[in-house]
Amino acid sequence: MVDMRNRCEGAWEEWKFVPTCFKDTMFEHFQERWQWDERDTQLIRRAWNRHFNKCYKDELTKARKRAKVKASINDIADTSGHGPSWIAPEHWDELITKWSQEKWRARSHKASVSRRTEHNGSMVKHTIGFIPISQHKLVLEHELGQMPTQSELFQQTHSYEKGKGDFVDNKSMAVNVISLKYVF
């Protein structure tokens, strides 16, 4: 995240709003520090982008929390002048305006509730984080050299060590056992 902190030049409330030219420059700096087979560049770029998507979100969350503490308030709308050093004050104020909008607050609240909601007596658990299942399917297809089965994809996303370890919970293990029973 050091690259981002040294180069944050806008009021981007999400990674998807960071201009492509900015991301390209950051990726070029990344390429200068690391080496890989050129054939893997596209795959590495996707992984790099997913990583920064998560990191950027996490850094903004930390920045909001710290600003509230610095300002001794609970409302992000009142944190002008309390932003992090890596975001220019004028950009911080633009972000505050965006975060203060009802649409953003409602979306944030909905996501927060979803993360804490129990389904059938347990929290929804998997090991894929924010990465879409479709992306995991592509990666697994690349690793296996063929399209993964639903069972392989389920095991990959609901057990530790990329499908080789224990399931994340008893419910996932039970679903796997039941699905294998009906498939074979």
C-alpha positions as CSV (number, residue, x, y, z in Angstrom):
1,M,0.0,0.0,0.0
2,V,3.1,2.2,0.2
3,D,2.8,2.9,-3.5
4,M,-0.8,4.1,-3.1
5,R,0.0,6.3,-0.2
6,N,2.8,8.0,-2.0
7,R,0.8,8.6,-5.1
8,C,-2.9,9.2,-4.0
9,E,-3.9,12.0,-6.2
10,G,-7.7,11.9,-6.1
11,A,-10.9,11.4,-4.1
12,W,-11.6,7.8,-5.0
13,E,-14.0,6.2,-2.6
14,E,-13.4,2.7,-4.2
15,W,-10.5,1.1,-6.1
16,K,-12.7,0.8,-9.2
17,F,-12.8,4.6,-9.4
18,V,-9.0,4.9,-9.4
19,P,-8.1,5.9,-13.0
20,T,-6.6,3.2,-15.2
21,C,-3.5,5.3,-16.0
22,F,-2.8,5.6,-12.2
23,K,-3.2,1.8,-11.8
24,D,-0.9,1.2,-14.8
25,T,1.8,3.4,-13.3
26,M,1.5,1.6,-10.0
27,F,1.7,-1.8,-11.7
28,E,4.8,-0.6,-13.6
29,H,6.5,0.2,-10.3
30,F,5.5,-3.2,-9.1
31,Q,7.0,-4.8,-12.2
32,E,10.3,-3.0,-11.6
33,R,10.6,-4.6,-8.2
34,W,9.5,-8.2,-9.0
35,Q,10.2,-10.6,-11.9
36,W,8.1,-13.4,-13.4
37,D,7.6,-15.2,-16.7
38,E,6.1,-12.7,-19.1
39,R,3.4,-15.2,-20.0
40,D,2.1,-14.9,-16.4
41,T,1.7,-11.1,-16.5
42,Q,-2.0,-11.0,-17.1
43,L,-2.7,-13.5,-14.3
44,I,-0.3,-11.5,-12.0
45,R,-2.0,-8.2,-12.9
46,R,-5.4,-9.6,-12.0
47,A,-4.1,-10.9,-8.7
48,W,-2.3,-7.6,-8.1
49,N,-5.5,-5.7,-8.9
50,R,-7.6,-7.9,-6.5
51,H,-5.0,-7.3,-3.8
52,F,-5.1,-3.5,-4.2
53,N,-8.8,-3.5,-4.3
54,K,-8.9,-5.1,-0.8
55,C,-5.9,-3.0,0.5
56,Y,-7.4,0.3,-0.7
57,K,-10.7,-0.5,0.9
58,D,-9.0,-1.5,4.2
59,E,-6.8,1.6,4.2
60,L,-9.9,3.9,3.7
61,T,-11.7,2.1,6.5
62,K,-8.7,2.6,8.8
63,A,-8.5,6.3,7.7
64,R,-12.2,6.9,8.5
65,K,-11.8,5.2,11.9
66,R,-8.7,7.2,12.8
67,A,-10.2,10.5,11.6
68,K,-13.2,9.9,13.8
69,V,-10.9,9.2,16.8
70,K,-8.7,12.3,16.0
71,A,-11.8,14.5,15.7
72,S,-13.4,12.8,18.8
73,I,-16.7,12.3,16.9
74,N,-18.8,9.5,15.5
75,D,-19.9,11.1,12.2
76,I,-17.6,10.9,9.3
77,A,-19.1,14.2,8.0
78,D,-17.4,16.1,10.8
79,T,-13.8,14.9,10.1
80,S,-12.6,17.6,7.8
81,G,-9.0,18.4,8.6
82,H,-8.5,15.0,10.3
83,G,-7.7,12.9,7.2
84,P,-4.5,10.8,6.8
85,S,-1.4,12.5,5.5
86,W,-1.4,10.4,2.3
87,I,-4.7,12.0,1.2
88,A,-4.7,15.7,0.4
89,P,-7.1,17.7,2.5
90,E,-9.2,18.7,-0.5
91,H,-9.5,15.1,-1.6
92,W,-10.4,14.0,2.0
93,D,-13.2,16.6,2.0
94,E,-14.5,15.2,-1.3
95,L,-14.5,11.7,0.2
96,I,-16.3,12.9,3.3
97,T,-19.0,14.4,1.0
98,K,-19.3,11.0,-0.8
99,W,-19.3,9.0,2.4
100,S,-22.0,11.3,3.9
101,Q,-24.5,10.6,1.2
102,E,-27.4,8.5,2.1
103,K,-26.8,6.1,-0.8
104,W,-23.3,5.3,0.4
105,R,-24.3,5.0,4.1
106,A,-27.2,2.6,3.2
107,R,-24.9,0.4,1.1
108,S,-22.3,0.4,3.9
109,H,-24.9,-0.5,6.5
110,K,-26.3,-3.3,4.2
111,A,-22.8,-4.8,3.8
112,S,-22.2,-4.6,7.5
113,V,-25.4,-6.3,8.4
114,S,-24.8,-9.0,5.7
115,R,-21.3,-9.8,7.2
116,R,-22.9,-10.3,10.6
117,T,-26.0,-12.3,9.5
118,E,-26.5,-15.9,10.4
119,H,-28.0,-18.3,7.8
120,N,-29.4,-21.6,9.0
121,G,-27.7,-21.1,12.4
122,S,-24.3,-20.2,11.3
123,M,-22.4,-17.4,9.6
124,V,-21.8,-17.8,5.9
125,K,-18.2,-19.0,5.7
126,H,-15.8,-19.6,2.9
127,T,-12.2,-18.9,2.2
128,I,-12.4,-16.7,-0.9
129,G,-12.8,-13.3,0.6
130,F,-14.1,-10.7,-1.8
131,I,-13.0,-12.5,-4.9
132,P,-16.0,-13.7,-7.0
133,I,-16.6,-17.4,-7.5
134,S,-16.3,-16.9,-11.2
135,Q,-12.7,-15.7,-10.7
136,H,-11.9,-18.7,-8.5
137,K,-13.3,-21.0,-11.2
138,L,-11.0,-19.5,-13.8
139,V,-7.9,-19.8,-11.6
140,L,-8.9,-23.4,-10.7
141,E,-9.4,-24.2,-14.4
142,H,-5.9,-22.8,-15.1
143,E,-4.4,-25.0,-12.3
144,L,-6.3,-28.2,-13.3
145,G,-6.0,-27.7,-17.1
146,Q,-9.7,-28.3,-17.4
147,M,-13.1,-26.9,-16.2
148,P,-13.5,-27.8,-12.4
149,T,-16.5,-29.7,-11.2
150,Q,-18.9,-28.0,-8.8
151,S,-17.6,-30.3,-6.1
152,E,-14.0,-29.2,-6.8
153,L,-14.9,-25.6,-6.8
154,F,-16.9,-26.0,-3.5
155,Q,-14.0,-27.8,-1.9
156,Q,-11.6,-25.1,-3.1
157,T,-13.7,-22.2,-1.7
158,H,-14.9,-23.8,1.6
159,S,-11.8,-25.4,3.0
160,Y,-8.5,-24.2,4.1
161,E,-5.2,-24.6,2.2
162,K,-7.0,-24.2,-1.2
163,G,-9.2,-27.3,-0.9
164,K,-6.6,-29.6,0.7
165,G,-7.3,-28.8,4.4
166,D,-10.2,-29.0,6.8
167,F,-13.6,-27.4,5.9
168,V,-14.3,-24.0,7.3
169,D,-17.2,-25.3,9.3
170,N,-19.3,-28.4,9.9
171,K,-22.0,-27.2,7.6
172,S,-19.6,-27.0,4.6
173,M,-18.3,-30.4,5.4
174,A,-21.9,-31.8,5.5
175,V,-22.8,-30.1,2.2
176,N,-19.7,-31.6,0.6
177,V,-20.5,-35.1,1.9
178,I,-24.2,-34.8,0.7
179,S,-23.2,-33.5,-2.7
180,L,-20.6,-36.3,-3.2
181,K,-23.2,-38.8,-2.2
182,Y,-25.6,-37.7,-4.9
183,V,-23.0,-37.1,-7.6
184,F,-21.4,-40.6,-7.4
